[in-house]
Amino acid sequence: MILSDLFSNIKAIFIGDVSLNVTGLSYDSRKIKKDFLFFAIDGTHLNGSDFAKQAVDNGAICIVSNREIKNLPVTNIIVDNVLDVMSKVSAKFYDYPDKKLTIIAVTGTNGKTSITYMAESVFKKFGIKTGVIGTINYRYADVVIDAPNTTPQALDLFKMMSDMVSKNIKYLIMEVSSHSLVLGRVKDIEFDIAVWTNLTQDHLDFHKNIENYFEAKQILFASLKNNSKNNKKYAIINSDDFYGKKLIDKLDKTINLITYSVEDKRADVNADNLNLTNIGSSFELKSGYGNKKINISHIGIHNVYNILAVFCICITNNFNFDKLTDEIQNTILAPGRFEKIVSDKKGITVIVDYAHTDDALKNVIYAIKNLHPARIITVFGCGGNRDKTKRPKMAKAACSLSDFVFITSDNPREEDPVEIINDIEKGAKDTGKNNYKIVVDRKQAIKQAIYFAQKGDIVLLAGKGHETYQIIGRQKIHFDDRQEAKEVLGI
């Protein structure tokens, strides 16, 4: 595509030839090829313009930056906001693939990944080819890409959506993080359905307070007003959630609202006569689309909410009610979400879960209680360079609800693990219980917890779930809670 056409209607200063033909886009100088355009993005530790020379050496014919780069032998386009421009240029370069897909966005503190996996499994049962973008990976057709971020950069999104369209995929289900909404990664994507799970404390290192966090999430629902597709837009909202109720009040009246609930019988979709057991959950699904008894093998009330959200997603896409309610009873859980490792030899069960907020930790421990273990032994830590205020809250949840707790390291990043644990321990002390032990090294904490367990006990390894690494300093080293547990158990 001709450079001047890519930047039509974009405010910029052009230094050099703009009649060039651009064959590709990248913000990673290592991935630049002949006649590519390079977006020089400033990061936390690095300057994008510092990589301009490498980009040129690799074949870039244009550098987009937020300031002039001196002695540049190729065209330099100077803009106020490189990320914003990258989104708009990417949409145009890839011929607006979002307009050719039905895009379902799931946002909230907890439940996003589980809902995308469950919804994907139902779509497959209906023979619908579906793309998924989320925390664990980005996958569609025969493509699986590891996920460095829950919601990738705009350029990557448009490139993947374009590839999906070329592979005849019609639906995209994606997790949309609050970070991506604030940073504008999805601002030029036209969504069709937005799902709200819940809002509890998380990411306050970035958002500063819960109200800012809520405002960030609202951006997604406000964007539903942009309707160049001229189709029905849906907001699917958990009306039991405090911030879900606030969102309903703020929602634009042109958007079709569907509420789901366990507590509110006035909701559009409701789970009535709920029965939570150690082998699953059952309830009467009541809705304007029909009523049916639902039995699922997933444990815990949080999974009932997830199933309701999936039902709403599918019914808005005109799935047959009877087949849909049959299929949602056989959905799969995401990796690292209440994932069981059973040791018949020792008579204990290890459960690996991604729970990394106090609310998620409470949900998973309550779900474990339904399994009627002799004792619950919890292993958890908190990430470094992240919201410090949730650390004592997680400790309160763990120590209050577990029989014994091993407080350990998670992804310390550039913080001292001991300092993180000191913050965590304040909450443990506030419970007035002396049912915890500090073991800084996560490998050792898992080992000690499993050795501590006796027949009938359940050991919960919380916080990392599907992750196969630990981030220590700026290094990412291999570490998998599931692998560590199996090694100790001799499985």
N, C-alpha and C positions, 0 to 999 in steps of 0.2 A: 504494500500500500504506500502511496506517495506521502511523504512526511508532512507536507503542507495540508493535505486532506485529513490526516490524523489529528492535526492540531487546529482545525477550523473551529471557531467558536470557543477557543481556549485562550485566555489571557496569558501572554508570554512574550518574552524578548528573544528574538531569533538572531543568532550570530552564526552566519555561514549559509550554505546551500540548503534550501528546504524542498528542492525538487527531487530529492533522492528517493529511491524505492526501498522501503523497510521490509525485511523478510521475517523478522522475529523481534520479540521483546524479552528483556530480562532485567532483574534488579540484582542479579548475582554475576559479577564480572567473570567468574570461572565458567559460566554457562553461555557466555556470549559467543556467537558464531558470525560468519561473514554477513555484513549488511544488517546487523541487529541494531536495535535502539537500547541504550542502557539507562536505567533510572538510578541515579545516585542518591540513595536514601541514607540519611543520617541515623545511626543507631545509638544505643546507650553508651557503647564504648568506642565506636568507630565512625569515621566520616565517610559518607558515600563517595564524595569527590576524590578521596584518596585512592580509589580503585579505578578511576577513569582511565589511567594509563594502561592498566591491565586489560580493561574492556576494549580499548582501542587496539592494543596488540592482538587481541583475540578476534578482531574484525568489526567492532562497533563503528557505525558511521555517524552516530549522533549520541550525545550525552545530555540527559535532562537533569538539571540540578537547581538548587535554590539560590545559587550565586554563581557568578561567572568563574569559569575555570581557565586560568591564564595559559597561554601557549598550547592550546588544544588544537591538534591538527584536523579535527573533524567538527561538524556542526555542534554548537552548544545552544540548548534551549533553556532559558532561565524562567522559572515559575515560582510562585509564592509557596505552594504546597506540593511537593513531589508526589506524595502518596495519593492526594486527591486527583491530581492529573493522571497518575498511573492508572487509577480506576477508570476514569473516563476514556483514556486512550485505549486501554485493554478492551473495554466494552465495544468500542468501534472497530478495533483491529480484528476481533473475533466475531464480528457481525451480530452482536447482541444475542448471544445464545440463550440468555435467560428468558427471552420472549418466546422461545420455542420449546420451553420446558414448563411443566407444572412444578413449582418449587414450594416445598413444605419446610418451614423454618421452626425449629424447636428451641426455646430458650427458657432459662430458669436456673436456679442454683443446683438443684438435684434432679436426676431422672432423664436428662437429655439423651445420654448414650443408650440407656435401656430402651427408651421409646423409639429411637431410630432403628435399633436392632429388631425390636418387636414388630414395628411397622414394616420394615423391609421383609421380614419373614412372611407376613400376611400378603404383601404385594406379590411375592414370589408364588404363593399358593394360588393367586389369581392369574398367574402367567404374565405378570407385568415386569418388564425389565426396569430396574431402578438403580439410580446412583445414590450413594451415601457419602456424606462428608462429615467427619466428626472426630472426637477425641482419640479414638483408637487408630483409625486409618481413613483413607479416602479410597472408595472402591466402586467400580462400575464395570460391567461386562467382564473382560478378562484382566482388568487393571486393578492392582492393589498398591497403594502408596502409603508409606509410613507417615504418620501425622505429627509434625513438630509443633503444630498449634491446632486447637479445636477448630477454629475457623481460619483458613489460610489467607494470605495476601490476595488482594483483588485480582492481580494479574494471574495468579495461579487458579483462582476460582473461574475466571472467564475462560482460561485455557482448558481446564478440565470440563467445563460445561460445553464448550465447543466440541470437544472430543466425544462427550456423551451424545450430543446431537448427531454427530457423524456415525455413531454406533446405534442409532435409532432408539435411544433411551428417551422416554417421555416424562418420567418423574424423577425429581431429585429431592431427597430428604436430607436436611443438613442441620447440624447443631450450630446455633449462632450465639457466640459468646458476647458478654458485655464489652470486653476489650475491643472486639471487632466492630461493634456498633459505634463506640466512641471514636475509634481510630479511622473510621470511614471505609473499612474493607468491604462492606456490603452495601454502601450507600447507593450504588448505581445498579443494584440487582432488584428486579421487580418480583417480589414474593407474592404467592397466591394464598397461602395458608400460614398463619403464625400461631404457634402453640405456647402457652404459658404454663409451666409446671408449678413453680413456687419461688419464693425469694426468702432466703435466710442469710445470715452473715457470712460473707466471703469476699475476697478481693478488695478489702478496704485499704490495703496498701496502695492500690491504684485509684479507687473511687473516693477514698477519704471518709465517706460516711454512707450509711444505708440508703439515704434519700437520693444521693447521686447515683448509687448503684441501680436504684429503681428507675431513675430518669434515663439512665443508659439503656435499660431493657425496653423502656417505652418507645424508643426510637424505632424499633422493629415494627411495632403495631401502628405507629403513626405513618410509616412508609406504605402501609396497605392502601392509603388514599391514592397513591400513584398507580393509575390503572389504564395504561396504554393498551393492555390486552382486551379491555372491555369485557371482563369476565367477573364472576362472583368472587369476592375476597372474603376469607373467613378468619375470624379470631377465635381460637379455641382456648378457653381460660378455666383454670382450676378455681372455682368460686369459693372453695373452703379456705384458700390462702388469703391472708390479710392483704397482701399487696395485689393479689389477683382481684379482690373486690375493688381496690382503688383503681386498678387498671380498667375495669369494666366501666366505672364512672367517667373515666377520661376518654374512653374509646369513641372515635368518630362514628356518628350514627349511620353513615353510609356503609359501614363494614358489617357483615353478617356475623353476629355473635352466637357462639355455642358454648354453654357452660357445662362443666362436669363436676361431680361432687360425690362424696360419701355421706356427708352430713346434711346437705340441703336437698330436700325432696322436690324443691321448686326448680332445681337445675334442669337443664335440657336433657342431660344424661346422668343417671344416678345409680349408685350401687346400694341396694337395699338388702336388709336381712343378711348382713355380712357375717361370715364365719371364717375365722383365721385358725388354721391348725398347723400341726408339725409336718404335714405332707402337702400343704397347699392352701388355697383360699377359695371360697365359694360365695356367690352373691346373686341377687336378682338384679339383672340389668334392666333398668326402666328408662324408656326414652320415647320421644314422639315418633321414632322410627319403628318401634316395636319393643316387646319385653321378652326376656329369656333368662333362664337359670344358667349361670356361668361357673365353671369349675376350672381352676388353673393350678398348675403344680408349683407356681412361684410362691414363695413364702413372704409374708409381711404386707402391711397395709399400703406401703409405698408402691408395691407392685400392682395393687388394685388400682391405685391412681394412674399408674403407667398404662394399664390395660384400658381404662376408660379413655385416656387421651388417644390411644391407638384406635379405638373404636370410632371416636369423633373424626380423626384424620380420614379413616377409610370411608365412613358414611358420607362425608362431604364430597368424596370422589365417586359417589353413586355406586358403591359396592352393594351387592345383594345382601340384605340383612341376614337371612338364614345362613348363607354360606359364610358370611363374615363372622357371625357369632359362633359358628363352629370352629373356624380357623383361629380366632383370637385365643381359644382355649389351648392351643398348641404352639404358642410363640416361644422363641428361644431367648435366653438371657445373653447379654453382652459378656465377653470375656472379663474376668476379674470382678464380676458383680455377683456376690454371694456364691462364689465358686468353691465347691466342696472338695476336700481331699480327705478320704476316709482311710484310717489305718485299722484294719481288722485285728492285726497282731497286737497293737497296744490298746485298742478299744476306744480310740479318741477320733474326733473329727476336727480338721482344720478348715476354717472358712476364710477365703481371701476376698476382700472387698475394697472398693475404691473410696469408701467413705472418708472424706477429708474436711468435713464441717461438723459442728456439734449436732446439728439436726440430722444429718446423714448417719452419724455414729449412733444416735439414739434409735433411728429407724432400724438399723441393721441389728443392734443388740436386742431390741424388742422382738424382731423377727427370730433371732436365735432363741429367745426365751420360749417361743412357741414350739421349739424342738425338744423342750424339757431336758436340758443337759443337767448333769450333776453339778457342774460349775461352768461359768463363763470366764475365760482368761483372755484378756485383750492386750494386743501389742499395737502401739500406735506412736506416731511422732507428728511433727508439723514442719512444713516446708520453710526454708530460709528465704529472705528477701520477699516475703509475702505478709499478708495481714497478721500482725502480731496479736491483735486483740482477741482473735478467736482461739488462741492457744490455751488459756486457762479454761475457757468454756468447753473445749473438747475434753480437757482433763476432768472437769466436773461430770460431764456426761459419762465418760469411761469409768471413773471410779465409783460413781453413784450406782451404775447399772451392772457393773461387772463384779465378779467375786475377787478377781485379782487382775492387776494391770502392770504391764511392762512398758515403761515410758522410754522411748528410744529415738533414734534419728530417722528422718524421712529423706527429703532432698535438701540438705543444709545450704546448698549453693555457696554464697560468699559470706554467710554468717557462721559464727562459731557454734557447733552443735550443742555444746554445753550451755551457752547463753540461751539458745532456743528452749532447751529442756528446763532451764531455770524459770522461763516464762510459763511453760506448761505446768510445772510443779506448783505454782501459786494456786491454780485451780484445784489441784489434787488436795492440797492442804486445806482449802476452804471447805471440803466435804467433811472434814473431821475424821476421816477414815484413814487407817494406816495400811491400806491394801494395795500398795504399789511398790515397784522397785525400778530404779533407774539403771538402764544398761545402754550406754551411748551407742555402741556398735550394733547396728540392726541385725546383722548376721548372728551375733551372739545372743541378742534379745529373743530372736525367733527360736534359736536352739534351746535357750534356758526355759522359755515358755512351754515348749513341747515336752522337754524333760520334766517340767513341773507338773504337767497335766497327768491325770489319772483316768482310769477307765470311766467312760461316761461323760467326760469333760469335752467342751468345745473350745478350741483356741481360735480367736479372731485375729487375723492379721489385717489391720485397717490402714487405709491411706494411699496405697500404691496400686492395688488392683491389677490391671493388665500391664502396668509398666514393667519394662525389663531393664531398668537402669536406675542408678542413683546419680544425682548431680552434686558433686563435691567440688567447691570452688567453681571453676568454669569447665571442669572436666565431667564428662558423662561416662560412667563406668557400668559394666554389665552387673545387674542385680535384679533378681526375679523372686518375689516372695513365694510363689508357687514352687519354684525350683528348689529354693532353700528348705522349704517345709518337707518336700519329698525326700530330699537328701538326708535330713535328720530322721525321718520316719523309715528310711530304707526302702522307699517305694521306687 
